[in-house]
Amino acid sequence: MRWTLGFILMLVVAFSAEARGGPIGPFKDDLFAYPKILETSKDGTYVVVEYNRDRDLVKRDRVLRWKAHYRYVDQSVRWSRKVRNYNSVNGKFKYFVVGKPNRGTEFAVIYVHGKGGNRRQGVNDWTFGGNFNRLQNLVDRNNGALYTPDFSGFKDRGAQDIAALIDVARRNSPNARIIVACGSMGGGVCWRLAKNPTYAANIGGLFLLGSHWHDDFLKSPTVKQSTPNIPIYIGHGSSDPVFQPHVQFDFYKKILAKNRNYPIRFVMFETGAHGTPIRMVDWRQELNWMLSLP
């Protein structure tokens, strides 16, 4: 009888995980899931999502670009937010951590801000339509952790700093998959981590949000078929005036030309501008995709 009940419980748990689309359960999916899908490539790695400025920016914010409407935000997560310090070869830096990182933590996201940002950007509940608040709630409710650090810059020193923070995250949560998400100029750090075999060995995924390309990555061991590949999500606005969308799209195609089985997704937000991917990325869907990979 005990064996039967245990077996039934296992089936229920497995079915529940499958029904919710992966290890991360729903949270405000009706507000944050991608709106209309305009196009999907045959292999499913390229998706065009409708972006409507009036719907997704103007009507989503109480104060345009500064404060989302209350329904997009759940501030109860603030009780799990802490400020900590980490040491790098370049000095001591502060970071926020959300969640309770420990041996049971299944995944950790490190958010690397872009030019003009700081550690507060990734824990700001109200900007970018409340999307960072959703990320915080997703990690806190699903055995995850979020780290949002200060660091030295977007070149080699910055990569050294984030590599040091990755070491902290690994010590805190030795069983967690560590994912680095880079916004805009922060992509300079992401690519430097990815092309360095020592750093890359500790990374389980990359997000490039309104960011740029790095052709040297195409020559790195990471992209070869004979080495473990870091899953990559690229989100870009089709009207981005900072980093040209067609160049980023060509870079995505170059990766697949090097390795047609590379785990990569490119989501283009039709008519979206530079900050649109940070506002519009469906963190739950994309993290679940990444966490479902070997």
Backbone as CSV, one residue per row, in Angstrom:
resi,resn,N_x,N_y,N_z,CA_x,CA_y,CA_z,C_x,C_y,C_z
1,MET,0.833,-1.203,0.000,0.000,0.000,0.000,0.874,1.263,0.000
2,ARG,1.924,1.252,0.875,2.825,2.402,0.908,3.500,2.610,-0.436
3,TRP,3.934,1.491,-1.043,4.608,1.584,-2.347,3.667,2.183,-3.380
4,THR,2.382,1.762,-3.349,1.403,2.259,-4.318,1.179,3.755,-4.136
5,LEU,1.028,4.195,-2.877,0.819,5.615,-2.625,2.031,6.435,-3.042
6,GLY,3.225,5.902,-2.757,4.449,6.593,-3.158,4.555,6.724,-4.658
7,PHE,4.197,5.647,-5.367,4.254,5.665,-6.828,3.264,6.680,-7.396
8,ILE,2.072,6.715,-6.805,1.060,7.680,-7.260,1.540,9.103,-7.024
9,LEU,2.162,9.329,-5.850,2.682,10.663,-5.547,3.744,11.088,-6.552
10,MET,4.623,10.144,-6.927,5.650,10.460,-7.931,5.017,10.853,-9.252
11,LEU,3.962,10.127,-9.645,3.289,10.448,-10.902,2.648,11.830,-10.846
12,VAL,2.038,12.146,-9.697,1.386,13.444,-9.545,2.403,14.573,-9.656
13,VAL,3.558,14.410,-8.974,4.613,15.423,-9.027,5.136,15.589,-10.442
14,ALA,5.388,14.471,-11.120,5.901,14.520,-12.494,4.898,15.187,-13.417
15,PHE,3.620,14.815,-13.258,2.584,15.396,-14.112,2.454,16.887,-13.860
16,SER,2.544,17.272,-12.565,2.441,18.685,-12.213,3.556,19.495,-12.858
17,ALA,4.800,18.989,-12.817,5.938,19.695,-13.426,5.749,19.833,-14.920
18,GLU,5.257,18.737,-15.554,5.048,18.791,-17.003,3.937,19.770,-17.345
19,ALA,2.865,19.766,-16.543,1.722,20.615,-16.837,2.079,22.091,-16.739
20,ARG,3.012,22.445,-15.864,3.344,23.858,-15.710,4.464,24.293,-16.644
21,GLY,4.930,23.402,-17.516,5.866,23.786,-18.560,7.316,23.762,-18.159
22,GLY,7.664,23.131,-17.042,9.047,23.060,-16.605,9.155,23.207,-15.099
23,PRO,10.373,23.285,-14.583,10.556,23.347,-13.127,10.083,24.642,-12.483
24,ILE,9.940,25.712,-13.268,9.496,26.995,-12.719,7.997,27.136,-12.941
25,GLY,7.268,27.266,-11.852,5.813,27.339,-11.931,5.307,28.703,-12.368
26,PRO,4.019,28.791,-12.699,3.440,30.042,-13.191,3.469,31.157,-12.151
27,PHE,3.628,32.364,-12.631,3.468,33.564,-11.810,3.116,34.715,-12.735
28,LYS,1.881,35.182,-12.650,1.380,36.289,-13.469,1.608,36.033,-14.968
29,ASP,1.436,34.777,-15.379,1.650,34.448,-16.790,0.705,35.211,-17.705
30,ASP,-0.498,35.493,-17.225,-1.463,36.210,-18.063,-0.996,37.618,-18.399
31,LEU,-0.100,38.180,-17.567,0.399,39.531,-17.795,1.743,39.562,-18.515
32,PHE,2.551,38.497,-18.348,3.931,38.552,-18.827,4.247,37.577,-19.961
33,ALA,3.372,36.643,-20.266,3.648,35.742,-21.383,3.702,36.540,-22.683
34,TYR,4.441,36.018,-23.666,4.536,36.718,-24.943,3.144,36.947,-25.525
35,PRO,2.913,38.134,-26.074,1.654,38.343,-26.798,1.686,37.596,-28.133
36,LYS,1.040,38.108,-29.131,0.893,37.391,-30.404,2.249,37.019,-31.027
37,ILE,2.374,35.751,-31.420,3.556,35.279,-32.147,3.318,35.496,-33.636
38,LEU,4.182,36.260,-34.268,4.000,36.608,-35.678,4.686,35.621,-36.620
39,GLU,5.762,35.007,-36.141,6.536,34.115,-37.021,7.380,33.177,-36.166
40,THR,7.520,31.950,-36.625,8.405,30.986,-35.976,9.139,30.202,-37.052
41,SER,10.440,30.068,-36.907,11.213,29.301,-37.891,10.873,27.815,-37.785
42,LYS,11.219,27.054,-38.823,10.902,25.630,-38.846,11.533,24.881,-37.681
43,ASP,12.753,25.275,-37.305,13.422,24.584,-36.199,13.050,25.158,-34.833
44,GLY,12.233,26.201,-34.825,11.755,26.774,-33.568,12.745,27.652,-32.840
45,THR,13.921,27.878,-33.416,14.944,28.666,-32.714,14.779,30.170,-32.928
46,TYR,13.969,30.568,-33.907,13.764,31.985,-34.184,12.275,32.292,-34.102
47,VAL,11.932,33.296,-33.292,10.535,33.660,-33.072,10.399,35.173,-33.186
48,VAL,9.364,35.621,-33.871,9.050,37.052,-33.930,7.796,37.284,-33.095
49,VAL,7.921,38.175,-32.109,6.830,38.472,-31.176,6.306,39.875,-31.448
50,GLU,5.001,40.026,-31.449,4.401,41.338,-31.640,4.681,42.234,-30.436
51,TYR,5.167,43.432,-30.695,5.319,44.443,-29.653,4.448,45.628,-30.027
52,ASN,3.599,46.037,-29.095,2.703,47.159,-29.314,3.003,48.221,-28.257
53,ARG,3.540,49.344,-28.668,3.989,50.361,-27.717,2.857,50.830,-26.815
54,ASP,1.673,51.019,-27.376,0.549,51.504,-26.573,0.162,50.469,-25.515
55,ARG,0.085,49.210,-25.905,-0.315,48.143,-24.980,0.799,47.783,-23.996
56,ASP,2.022,47.646,-24.510,3.109,47.057,-23.721,3.956,48.078,-22.973
57,LEU,3.781,49.350,-23.269,4.538,50.390,-22.568,3.594,51.408,-21.932
58,VAL,2.836,52.102,-22.761,2.010,53.206,-22.271,0.960,52.719,-21.277
59,LYS,0.221,51.664,-21.627,-0.859,51.199,-20.756,-0.373,50.292,-19.625
60,ARG,0.867,49.863,-19.697,1.411,48.996,-18.655,2.007,49.804,-17.503
61,ASP,2.374,51.050,-17.764,3.043,51.882,-16.764,2.125,52.975,-16.221
62,ARG,2.127,53.138,-14.905,1.435,54.277,-14.285,2.222,55.552,-14.553
63,VAL,3.545,55.453,-14.410,4.452,56.553,-14.763,5.365,56.004,-15.855
64,LEU,5.270,56.575,-17.030,5.916,56.008,-18.209,7.393,55.712,-17.955
65,ARG,7.772,54.441,-18.140,9.135,53.923,-18.000,9.665,53.907,-16.559
66,TRP,8.879,54.369,-15.619,9.383,54.455,-14.244,8.575,53.632,-13.253
67,LYS,7.284,53.487,-13.478,6.482,52.761,-12.486,5.350,52.007,-13.161
68,ALA,5.405,50.679,-13.061,4.367,49.831,-13.637,3.085,49.929,-12.807
69,HIS,1.973,49.532,-13.391,0.726,49.429,-12.630,0.877,48.352,-11.565
70,TYR,0.127,48.506,-10.477,0.272,47.639,-9.313,0.029,46.164,-9.633
71,ARG,-0.836,45.881,-10.583,-1.159,44.468,-10.853,0.044,43.694,-11.403
72,TYR,1.055,44.389,-11.902,2.240,43.716,-12.441,3.279,43.391,-11.362
73,VAL,3.037,43.861,-10.150,4.079,43.786,-9.115,3.556,43.108,-7.852
74,ASP,4.364,42.238,-7.276,4.099,41.633,-5.974,5.323,41.877,-5.105
75,GLN,5.209,42.835,-4.192,6.368,43.257,-3.416,6.653,42.387,-2.197
76,SER,5.884,41.330,-1.987,6.177,40.445,-0.860,7.578,39.843,-0.984
77,VAL,8.110,39.801,-2.209,9.435,39.219,-2.436,10.547,40.053,-1.809
78,ARG,10.250,41.296,-1.468,11.304,42.165,-0.912,11.865,41.617,0.391
79,TRP,11.096,40.776,1.098,11.570,40.227,2.367,12.683,39.209,2.162
80,SER,12.832,38.706,0.942,13.913,37.739,0.692,15.113,38.394,0.014
81,ARG,15.102,39.717,-0.066,16.169,40.470,-0.749,17.200,40.953,0.261
82,LYS,18.470,40.641,0.002,19.546,41.020,0.915,20.678,41.695,0.138
83,VAL,21.479,42.508,0.835,22.678,43.115,0.248,23.893,42.407,0.831
84,ARG,24.804,42.001,-0.041,26.012,41.296,0.380,27.220,41.896,-0.335
85,ASN,28.413,41.477,0.058,29.663,41.885,-0.590,30.344,40.664,-1.196
86,TYR,31.059,40.893,-2.290,31.922,39.833,-2.834,33.268,40.434,-3.200
87,ASN,34.275,39.592,-3.192,35.633,40.031,-3.489,36.081,39.539,-4.856
88,SER,36.711,40.430,-5.594,37.295,40.115,-6.890,38.749,40.561,-6.868
89,VAL,39.504,40.163,-7.873,40.884,40.663,-7.979,40.897,42.177,-8.150
90,ASN,39.755,42.751,-8.520,39.672,44.200,-8.741,39.107,44.962,-7.548
91,GLY,38.830,44.267,-6.448,38.332,44.947,-5.261,37.087,44.297,-4.694
92,LYS,36.431,45.024,-3.788,35.209,44.542,-3.136,34.004,45.246,-3.751
93,PHE,32.946,44.472,-4.006,31.748,45.013,-4.634,30.501,44.534,-3.893
94,LYS,29.448,45.315,-3.998,28.169,44.945,-3.401,27.286,44.245,-4.431
95,TYR,26.402,43.410,-3.927,25.387,42.804,-4.784,24.126,42.553,-3.980
96,PHE,22.994,42.516,-4.676,21.743,42.056,-4.084,21.606,40.570,-4.369
97,VAL,21.014,39.851,-3.426,20.646,38.466,-3.672,19.192,38.296,-3.253
98,VAL,18.433,37.635,-4.090,17.020,37.347,-3.834,16.853,35.840,-3.762
99,GLY,16.078,35.381,-2.794,15.915,33.948,-2.584,16.750,33.500,-1.400
100,LYS,16.819,32.191,-1.225,17.598,31.622,-0.121,18.598,30.630,-0.694
101,PRO,19.714,31.125,-1.237,20.678,30.212,-1.865,21.256,29.225,-0.858
102,ASN,21.150,27.946,-1.187,21.679,26.882,-0.337,21.884,25.635,-1.193
103,ARG,22.126,24.513,-0.570,22.395,23.285,-1.322,21.175,22.811,-2.105
104,GLY,19.987,23.263,-1.710,18.768,22.865,-2.417,18.402,23.769,-3.576
105,THR,19.139,24.847,-3.757,18.857,25.775,-4.855,19.116,25.088,-6.189
106,GLU,18.145,25.156,-7.098,18.238,24.450,-8.374,18.828,25.302,-9.490
107,PHE,18.651,26.619,-9.399,19.204,27.494,-10.440,19.456,28.871,-9.848
108,ALA,20.441,29.562,-10.425,20.763,30.923,-10.004,20.937,31.781,-11.242
109,VAL,20.374,32.972,-11.213,20.499,33.932,-12.308,21.353,35.100,-11.816
110,ILE,22.378,35.436,-12.568,23.198,36.618,-12.281,22.895,37.649,-13.365
111,TYR,22.330,38.789,-12.970,21.983,39.811,-13.948,23.086,40.861,-14.019
112,VAL,23.618,41.064,-15.220,24.699,42.021,-15.478,24.093,43.223,-16.209
113,HIS,24.031,44.352,-15.539,23.387,45.536,-16.108,24.215,46.146,-17.236
114,GLY,23.591,47.071,-17.962,24.272,47.776,-19.038,24.776,49.141,-18.602
115,LYS,25.183,49.945,-19.574,25.744,51.272,-19.309,24.736,52.142,-18.562
116,GLY,25.195,52.799,-17.512,24.334,53.678,-16.735,23.560,52.966,-15.646
117,GLY,23.651,51.630,-15.593,22.932,50.877,-14.572,23.804,50.614,-13.359
118,ASN,23.231,49.903,-12.406,23.968,49.473,-11.215,23.257,48.259,-10.636
119,ARG,23.703,47.818,-9.471,23.159,46.588,-8.902,21.659,46.681,-8.624
120,ARG,21.134,47.889,-8.504,19.720,48.067,-8.172,18.787,47.782,-9.345
121,GLN,19.320,47.842,-10.566,18.436,47.696,-11.732,17.695,46.363,-11.719
122,GLY,18.402,45.268,-11.422,17.790,43.947,-11.488,16.842,43.625,-10.355
123,VAL,16.767,44.507,-9.336,15.808,44.300,-8.253,14.831,45.472,-8.151
124,ASN,14.787,46.304,-9.191,13.814,47.387,-9.218,12.451,46.799,-9.581
125,ASP,11.515,46.866,-8.655,10.218,46.227,-8.853,9.377,46.901,-9.936
126,TRP,9.621,48.172,-10.199,8.657,48.964,-10.953,9.060,49.287,-12.382
127,THR,10.343,49.362,-12.675,10.753,49.711,-14.034,10.595,48.507,-14.965
128,PHE,10.726,48.763,-16.265,10.585,47.731,-17.299,9.290,46.943,-17.135
129,GLY,8.228,47.676,-16.792,6.908,47.061,-16.724,6.757,46.022,-15.636
130,GLY,7.624,46.049,-14.624,7.537,45.082,-13.536,8.195,43.749,-13.833
131,ASN,8.933,43.658,-14.944,9.469,42.357,-15.344,10.564,41.852,-14.407
132,PHE,11.328,42.762,-13.795,12.319,42.302,-12.821,11.643,41.832,-11.530
133,ASN,10.504,42.413,-11.205,9.764,41.918,-10.042,9.270,40.495,-10.296
134,ARG,8.813,40.246,-11.518,8.399,38.879,-11.837,9.569,37.911,-11.721
135,LEU,10.744,38.302,-12.234,11.921,37.437,-12.134,12.239,37.129,-10.675
136,GLN,12.191,38.146,-9.822,12.469,37.919,-8.407,11.482,36.930,-7.793
137,ASN,10.215,37.084,-8.128,9.209,36.169,-7.596,9.384,34.750,-8.138
138,LEU,9.768,34.640,-9.387,9.977,33.311,-9.975,11.111,32.568,-9.277
139,VAL,12.224,33.255,-9.020,13.337,32.562,-8.362,12.992,32.251,-6.910
140,ASP,12.335,33.191,-6.235,12.046,33.007,-4.817,11.039,31.887,-4.573
141,ARG,10.122,31.675,-5.510,9.063,30.675,-5.338,9.441,29.305,-5.903
142,ASN,10.616,29.196,-6.549,10.936,27.959,-7.266,12.360,27.474,-7.007
143,ASN,12.822,27.590,-5.775,14.154,27.100,-5.399,15.261,27.715,-6.250
144,GLY,15.122,29.011,-6.517,16.139,29.707,-7.298,16.754,30.849,-6.506
145,ALA,17.689,31.539,-7.129,18.322,32.715,-6.530,18.646,33.703,-7.640
146,LEU,18.610,34.970,-7.313,18.956,36.036,-8.253,20.046,36.895,-7.633
147,TYR,21.115,37.119,-8.374,22.211,37.986,-7.951,22.272,39.189,-8.898
148,THR,22.318,40.396,-8.342,22.439,41.590,-9.179,23.586,42.448,-8.627
149,PRO,24.763,42.376,-9.267,25.968,42.987,-8.692,26.375,44.328,-9.305
150,ASP,27.208,45.030,-8.558,28.072,46.064,-9.126,29.344,45.368,-9.612
151,PHE,30.042,45.991,-10.575,31.279,45.406,-11.119,32.056,46.498,-11.828
152,SER,33.271,46.180,-12.284,34.206,47.213,-12.741,33.963,47.779,-14.132
153,GLY,33.264,47.076,-14.991,33.093,47.551,-16.360,32.709,46.399,-17.274
154,PHE,32.739,46.675,-18.559,32.189,45.720,-19.512,33.258,44.950,-20.299
155,LYS,34.522,45.097,-19.867,35.595,44.385,-20.564,36.193,43.326,-19.639
156,ASP,37.490,43.115,-19.728,38.105,41.999,-19.001,37.946,42.104,-17.494
157,ARG,38.073,43.294,-16.942,37.938,43.450,-15.485,36.526,43.086,-15.031
158,GLY,35.541,43.504,-15.794,34.166,43.148,-15.455,33.934,41.651,-15.509
159,ALA,34.518,40.986,-16.507,34.396,39.527,-16.607,35.058,38.844,-15.407
160,GLN,36.195,39.387,-14.960,36.853,38.842,-13.766,35.940,38.969,-12.543
161,ASP,35.277,40.115,-12.432,34.387,40.340,-11.292,33.223,39.352,-11.298
162,ILE,32.572,39.213,-12.441,31.400,38.326,-12.501,31.826,36.871,-12.338
163,ALA,33.007,36.515,-12.823,33.527,35.157,-12.592,33.700,34.908,-11.092
164,ALA,34.152,35.933,-10.351,34.294,35.801,-8.900,32.925,35.629,-8.238
165,LEU,31.916,36.346,-8.742,30.570,36.202,-8.179,29.979,34.829,-8.515
166,ILE,30.292,34.324,-9.696,29.858,32.965,-10.042,30.428,31.966,-9.043
167,ASP,31.680,32.168,-8.654,32.279,31.295,-7.641,31.510,31.376,-6.322
168,VAL,31.086,32.575,-5.948,30.279,32.743,-4.737,28.975,31.976,-4.868
169,ALA,28.316,32.136,-6.012,27.044,31.445,-6.238,27.213,29.932,-6.200
170,ARG,28.323,29.439,-6.722,28.584,27.993,-6.710,28.832,27.480,-5.295
171,ARG,29.535,28.266,-4.496,29.750,27.852,-3.106,28.433,27.848,-2.332
172,ASN,27.613,28.866,-2.585,26.316,28.936,-1.904,25.390,27.800,-2.311
173,SER,25.417,27.471,-3.601,24.469,26.501,-4.160,25.198,25.567,-5.118
174,PRO,25.916,24.579,-4.582,26.758,23.730,-5.430,25.993,22.902,-6.450
175,ASN,24.687,22.745,-6.259,23.902,21.933,-7.189,23.116,22.773,-8.189
176,ALA,23.288,24.074,-8.141,22.492,24.960,-8.991,23.096,25.128,-10.375
177,ARG,22.225,25.291,-11.360,22.650,25.703,-12.702,22.747,27.225,-12.696
178,ILE,23.881,27.749,-13.101,24.110,29.193,-13.028,23.959,29.813,-14.415
179,ILE,23.068,30.789,-14.491,22.732,31.448,-15.752,23.091,32.923,-15.630
180,VAL,23.777,33.450,-16.629,24.177,34.861,-16.624,23.338,35.600,-17.662
181,ALA,22.656,36.646,-17.216,21.814,37.448,-18.101,22.416,38.841,-18.228
182,CYS,22.672,39.264,-19.454,23.352,40.536,-19.698,22.468,41.481,-20.500
183,GLY,22.303,42.690,-19.977,21.529,43.700,-20.677,22.427,44.685,-21.399
184,SER,22.121,44.959,-22.665,22.812,45.992,-23.438,24.329,45.811,-23.405
185,MET,25.062,46.827,-22.937,26.531,46.769,-22.907,27.053,45.662,-21.990
186,GLY,26.232,45.184,-21.075,26.628,44.069,-20.229,27.000,42.841,-21.027
187,GLY,26.552,42.783,-22.289,26.907,41.659,-23.153,28.401,41.494,-23.335
188,GLY,29.147,42.584,-23.181,30.601,42.472,-23.265,31.154,41.521,-22.215
189,VAL,30.524,41.509,-21.044,30.915,40.586,-19.985,30.481,39.168,-20.337
190,CYS,29.251,39.025,-20.808,28.731,37.693,-21.160,29.634,36.998,-22.178
191,TRP,30.001,37.709,-23.230,30.805,37.075,-24.277,32.207,36.749,-23.796
192,ARG,32.769,37.589,-22.955,34.109,37.288,-22.421,34.080,36.057,-21.518
193,LEU,33.011,35.902,-20.765,32.870,34.700,-19.947,32.709,33.459,-20.825
194,ALA,31.912,33.593,-21.873,31.570,32.428,-22.702,32.739,31.920,-23.526
195,LYS,33.618,32.807,-23.958,34.717,32.360,-24.825,35.935,31.897,-24.029
196,ASN,35.921,32.110,-22.704,37.008,31.672,-21.839,36.657,30.286,-21.289
197,PRO,37.396,29.237,-21.658,37.027,27.877,-21.250,36.896,27.700,-19.740
198,THR,37.740,28.386,-18.963,37.673,28.263,-17.504,36.384,28.859,-16.971
199,TYR,36.051,30.055,-17.438,34.809,30.692,-17.005,33.597,29.932,-17.535
200,ALA,33.656,29.550,-18.804,32.502,28.917,-19.455,32.092,27.620,-18.774
201,ALA,33.058,26.926,-18.179,32.766,25.645,-17.529,31.793,25.796,-16.364
202,ASN,31.653,27.014,-15.834,30.787,27.247,-14.682,29.452,27.877,-15.043
203,ILE,29.181,28.010,-16.347,27.978,28.715,-16.792,27.018,27.740,-17.459
204,GLY,25.752,27.792,-17.047,24.745,26.897,-17.612,23.781,27.581,-18.556
205,GLY,24.036,28.844,-18.912,23.166,29.537,-19.847,23.456,31.021,-19.887
206,LEU,23.147,31.646,-21.032,23.332,33.088,-21.211,22.057,33.713,-21.761
207,PHE,21.739,34.899,-21.251,20.694,35.741,-21.829,21.368,36.998,-22.365
208,LEU,21.087,37.360,-23.608,21.546,38.617,-24.202,20.309,39.447,-24.507
209,LEU,20.103,40.526,-23.758,18.880,41.314,-23.834,19.181,42.695,-24.402
210,GLY,18.787,42.916,-25.670,19.106,44.182,-26.322,20.595,44.414,-26.345
211,SER,21.353,43.349,-26.508,22.799,43.409,-26.388,23.462,43.277,-27.756
212,HIS,24.745,42.907,-27.755,25.495,42.889,-29.005,26.109,41.522,-29.252
213,TRP,26.818,41.431,-30.325,27.450,40.197,-30.778,28.935,40.257,-30.446
214,HIS,29.620,39.115,-30.643,31.061,39.078,-30.378,31.634,37.972,-31.258
215,ASP,32.190,38.365,-32.402,32.626,37.377,-33.390,33.695,36.427,-32.862
216,ASP,34.483,36.848,-31.885,35.499,35.958,-31.321,34.869,34.720,-30.676
217,PHE,33.623,34.843,-30.248,32.935,33.688,-29.650,32.826,32.539,-30.651
218,LEU,32.721,32.875,-31.939,32.593,31.848,-32.984,33.841,30.983,-33.093
219,LYS,34.970,31.484,-32.603,36.222,30.734,-32.657,36.496,29.967,-31.358
220,SER,35.629,30.143,-30.361,35.893,29.566,-29.047,35.496,28.097,-28.991
221,PRO,36.068,27.339,-28.043,35.694,25.931,-27.876,34.215,25.751,-27.549
222,THR,33.601,26.771,-26.962,32.216,26.665,-26.514,31.250,26.365,-27.656
223,VAL,31.549,26.864,-28.851,30.614,26.722,-29.960,30.849,25.459,-30.780
224,LYS,31.942,24.762,-30.497,32.260,23.550,-31.261,31.356,22.396,-30.857
225,GLN,31.126,21.493,-31.783,30.229,20.371,-31.519,30.825,19.382,-30.524
226,SER,32.133,19.402,-30.335,32.792,18.424,-29.474,32.851,18.854,-28.012
227,THR,32.344,20.053,-27.691,32.400,20.543,-26.317,30.992,20.865,-25.830
228,PRO,30.780,20.885,-24.508,29.470,21.283,-23.982,29.132,22.706,-24.429
229,ASN,27.922,22.891,-24.889,27.505,24.194,-25.391,26.706,24.944,-24.334
230,ILE,26.978,26.226,-24.173,26.201,27.056,-23.261,24.926,27.488,-23.982
231,PRO,23.750,27.145,-23.476,22.512,27.619,-24.111,22.459,29.145,-24.130
232,ILE,21.985,29.683,-25.235,21.947,31.137,-25.398,20.545,31.579,-25.797
233,TYR,20.036,32.568,-25.085,18.808,33.253,-25.470,19.183,34.664,-25.893
234,ILE,18.726,35.062,-27.085,18.939,36.429,-27.565,17.577,37.082,-27.750
235,GLY,17.349,38.191,-27.069,16.145,38.990,-27.267,16.532,40.339,-27.840
236,HIS,15.853,40.758,-28.901,16.259,41.999,-29.572,15.037,42.701,-30.157
237,GLY,15.068,44.024,-30.147,14.016,44.807,-30.788,14.351,45.059,-32.245
238,SER,13.360,44.932,-33.117,13.618,45.102,-34.551,13.906,46.552,-34.914
239,SER,13.612,47.485,-34.002,13.900,48.903,-34.241,14.941,49.431,-33.262
240,ASP,15.809,48.556,-32.776,16.861,48.958,-31.837,17.835,49.904,-32.539
241,PRO,17.967,51.158,-32.048,18.879,52.108,-32.698,20.316,52.002,-32.184
242,VAL,20.543,51.212,-31.135,21.871,51.124,-30.524,22.675,49.978,-31.119
243,PHE,22.127,48.775,-31.098,22.776,47.610,-31.693,21.887,47.101,-32.832
244,GLN,22.430,47.160,-34.031,21.628,46.880,-35.222,21.053,45.461,-35.200
245,PRO,19.738,45.348,-35.312,19.104,44.028,-35.203,19.520,43.056,-36.298
246,HIS,19.758,43.546,-37.512,20.112,42.617,-38.593,21.507,42.031,-38.376
247,VAL,22.398,42.788,-37.718,23.740,42.264,-37.424,23.649,41.202,-36.324
248,GLN,22.822,41.451,-35.322,22.633,40.460,-34.263,21.995,39.188,-34.819
249,PHE,21.042,39.360,-35.735,20.399,38.198,-36.358,21.406,37.412,-37.199
250,ASP,22.267,38.110,-37.924,23.302,37.435,-38.708,24.256,36.662,-37.801
251,PHE,24.551,37.221,-36.638,25.432,36.549,-35.684,24.792,35.243,-35.193
252,TYR,23.514,35.294,-34.893,22.772,34.086,-34.501,22.867,33.020,-35.595
253,LYS,22.732,33.440,-36.851,22.821,32.479,-37.962,24.236,31.915,-38.096
254,LYS,25.241,32.736,-37.792,26.630,32.256,-37.858,26.875,31.160,-36.818
255,ILE,26.274,31.299,-35.638,26.421,30.269,-34.609,25.832,28.948,-35.099
256,LEU,24.645,29.006,-35.684,24.022,27.784,-36.195,24.766,27.224,-37.407
257,ALA,25.423,28.097,-38.172,26.231,27.612,-39.298,27.444,26.835,-38.792
258,LYS,27.982,27.259,-37.650,29.108,26.562,-37.032,28.668,25.236,-36.414
259,ASN,27.498,25.255,-35.820,26.970,24.081,-35.134,25.447,24.121,-35.219
260,ARG,24.897,23.362,-36.159,23.462,23.467,-36.436,22.598,22.979,-35.271
261,ASN,23.207,22.262,-34.320,22.465,21.781,-33.159,22.694,22.636,-31.919
262,TYR,23.313,23.804,-32.111,23.613,24.638,-30.949,22.312,25.054,-30.248
263,PRO,22.262,24.954,-28.909,21.048,25.336,-28.169,20.907,26.856,-28.076
264,ILE,20.175,27.428,-29.002,20.044,28.884,-29.067,18.622,29.252,-29.448
265,ARG,18.146,30.365,-28.893,16.844,30.927,-29.279,17.030,32.421,-29.540
266,PHE,16.410,32.881,-30.613,16.430,34.310,-30.931,14.979,34.779,-30.980
267,VAL,14.622,35.712,-30.093,13.281,36.290,-30.081,13.385,37.740,-30.515
268,MET,12.794,38.046,-31.654,12.781,39.406,-32.182,11.444,40.054,-31.819
269,PHE,11.499,41.204,-31.164,10.290,41.934,-30.805,10.008,42.967,-31.897
270,GLU,9.003,42.676,-32.694,8.698,43.502,-33.863,8.350,44.923,-33.435
271,THR,9.068,45.898,-33.986,8.982,47.342,-33.728,9.577,47.724,-32.362
272,GLY,10.105,46.771,-31.612,10.661,47.064,-30.295,11.941,47.874,-30.376
273,ALA,12.196,48.685,-29.342,13.397,49.524,-29.284,14.472,48.848,-28.437
274,HIS,15.427,49.632,-27.959,16.605,49.076,-27.296,16.264,48.359,-25.985
275,GLY,15.397,48.957,-25.166,15.077,48.356,-23.876,13.947,47.350,-23.904
276,THR,13.347,47.153,-25.079,12.167,46.283,-25.172,12.413,44.857,-24.688
277,PRO,13.519,44.200,-25.034,13.694,42.814,-24.578,13.711,42.659,-23.061
278,ILE,14.265,43.632,-22.335,14.266,43.544,-20.869,12.840,43.652,-20.339
279,ARG,12.050,44.480,-20.969,10.644,44.636,-20.579,9.801,43.429,-20.970
280,MET,10.105,42.802,-22.096,9.193,41.829,-22.695,9.621,40.369,-22.580
281,VAL,10.858,40.074,-22.210,11.278,38.681,-22.145,10.374,37.916,-21.184
282,ASP,9.915,36.769,-21.593,9.122,35.900,-20.722,10.107,35.045,-19.928
283,TRP,10.465,35.541,-18.758,11.487,34.870,-17.957,11.120,33.417,-17.671
284,ARG,9.868,33.161,-17.386,9.485,31.789,-17.031,9.673,30.846,-18.213
285,GLN,9.185,31.231,-19.375,9.298,30.357,-20.541,10.754,30.114,-20.907
286,GLU,11.543,31.167,-20.940,12.919,31.032,-21.412,13.818,30.319,-20.391
287,LEU,13.606,30.581,-19.111,14.367,29.847,-18.098,13.993,28.372,-18.091
288,ASN,12.710,28.073,-18.248,12.297,26.672,-18.305,12.899,25.961,-19.516
289,TRP,12.976,26.672,-20.647,13.634,26.074,-21.816,15.082,25.755,-21.496
290,MET,15.770,26.701,-20.887,17.181,26.530,-20.594,17.405,25.415,-19.560
291,LEU,16.561,25.399,-18.542,16.727,24.416,-17.465,16.340,23.013,-17.894
292,SER,15.595,22.904,-18.985,15.196,21.578,-19.477,16.287,20.916,-20.316
293,LEU,17.320,21.684,-20.681,18.392,21.145,-21.515,19.393,20.375,-20.663
294,PRO,20.096,19.391,-21.262,21.093,18.639,-20.504,22.235,19.517,-20.010
